[in-house]
Amino acid sequence: MKAITANRLRDGEVVFLGEGGVWVESFAEAALFPRAEADGVLAAAKEKAEREQFGVDIYAFEVVEQDGVPVPATMRERIRTAGPTVRLDLGKQAA
């Protein structure tokens, strides 16, 4: 499975493509796509985000299941979903 992420232009926040093509701030709300579909969804998301000047650095990343819960496959994406690693009272992990 894959998820799609971007940085929102107005504030740099990491966002994820959710159901119905809506951008969400929480990875838990991200839509997951089979690998075969991810490229097409990614292309459409990039086009729409550029047209609306919504986000930058839009790409798909691998998601794996861990204890029945979807999690990003790489450490880079795990950090992006949680926020800064130097202070746990900042970023998404603080919520």
GICOR-V706941 format. One record per backbone hydrogen bond with DSSP energy under -0.5 kcal/mol. NH is the residue of the N-H (numbers start at 1). CO is the residue of the C=O. E is the energy in kcal/mol with one decimal. If there is no record, write none. Layout:
# GICOR-V706941
nh->[NH | NH]
co->[CO | CO]
e->[E | E]
This chain:
# GICOR-V706941
nh->[2 | 3 | 5 | 6 | 7 | 8 | 8 | 9 | 11 | 12 | 15 | 16 | 17 | 18 | 18 | 19 | 21 | 22 | 24 | 29 | 30 | 31 | 33 | 37 | 38 | 39 | 41 | 42 | 43 | 44 | 45 | 46 | 47 | 48 | 49 | 50 | 51 | 52 | 53 | 54 | 56 | 59 | 61 | 63 | 64 | 66 | 69 | 71 | 73 | 78 | 79 | 80 | 81 | 82 | 83 | 90 | 93 | 94 | 95]
co->[33 | 61 | 59 | 15 | 56 | 6 | 13 | 54 | 8 | 8 | 6 | 24 | 4 | 16 | 22 | 29 | 18 | 19 | 16 | 26 | 27 | 17 | 2 | 34 | 34 | 35 | 37 | 38 | 39 | 40 | 41 | 42 | 43 | 44 | 45 | 46 | 47 | 48 | 50 | 49 | 7 | 5 | 3 | 1 | 71 | 69 | 66 | 64 | 62 | 74 | 75 | 76 | 77 | 78 | 79 | 87 | 82 | 91 | 92]
e->[-2.4 | -2.2 | -2.8 | -2.0 | -2.5 | -0.5 | -3.0 | -3.3 | -0.5 | -2.7 | -2.6 | -3.2 | -2.4 | -0.5 | -3.5 | -0.6 | -1.5 | -1.0 | -3.3 | -1.4 | -1.7 | -2.7 | -3.1 | -1.4 | -1.7 | -0.7 | -2.0 | -2.8 | -2.3 | -1.9 | -2.5 | -2.7 | -2.2 | -2.4 | -2.7 | -2.5 | -2.4 | -2.5 | -0.7 | -2.8 | -2.4 | -2.0 | -2.6 | -2.3 | -2.9 | -2.9 | -1.4 | -3.2 | -2.3 | -1.9 | -2.5 | -2.1 | -2.0 | -1.2 | -3.2 | -1.5 | -2.2 | -1.2 | -1.0]
